[in-house]
């Protein structure tokens, strides 16, 4: 489930959108080198409301994969040494 929370300036209240994607949606197609359409849409909406926003300040899309790899190395070594 994807939860998007935003502030509605017209009504002065926060609203939440809940999305339940299907298995055939982009979320389940792992294309690490490409941006998802939802990411582009959200970034465009942020840039419309905040012109000072910079894409360069976003974390790398490779960061989660790199962290999984780095934390997996000690686990792999531990399993091979002790089991």
N, C-alpha and C positions, 0 to 999 in steps of 0.2 A: 504494500500500500504506500502510496506517495501522498504526503501531506504538504500543501502549500498554504502559507499564512501570509496575508497581506493587509495593509491598512487602507481602507476606503476613505478617501478625502471628502467625498460628497456626504456620506453619512457619519463620518468621524468615528468609525468603529472598525475593529479588526474582523476580518472574515477568513475562513479556512475552506480550502477546496481539497477534497479527498478523491484520489484517483486509484482505482484498482485495475492495474494493467493485466492483460491476458498474456499467456506464454508466448504468443506470436508477436508481441509488441517489441519495439526497438530495445527496451530495457534488457531483454533476455538475449539479444544478439550482441555478442562481445566483440566490438570493433574498437580496440584501444587507441588506434591511430586516428579515429574520426570522432567529431563531436556529434552528439545526438541532437535531433531537432528540438527536443524540449529544452536542452541547455541553451541553444541559440535563441529560442523564444524568450526564456527567462532573462538572459543577458540583454536582449534588445529592450525588454520592458524596464529593466533596471537602468539602462542607459537613457531611456526616455525620461525617467523620473529623476535621474541623477547624472547630469552631463559630466561631472568630475570623475565618474567611475572609470577605472582603468582595467582592461583585460589582463595586463601584465601582472597585476597583483593577485590573480587567481592562482590557486595551487595547481601543480602539474597533474594532468590526468594519469600520468605514470606513477604518481606517488603511492597510491594504494597497492598496486602490483609490486612495486619495489619494496614496500614495507612487508608485504606477505613473503616475498622472497628472502629478505634479510632475516626475518624472524623464523623462517622455515629452516635456515641453515643450522642454527644451534639445535633445533629439535631433531633434525636429520642426523647430525653428529652424535647427539646424546643417544638416540635409538641404536645407532650402529656400534657405539662403544659399550653400552651397558646391556644390550639385549641380543 
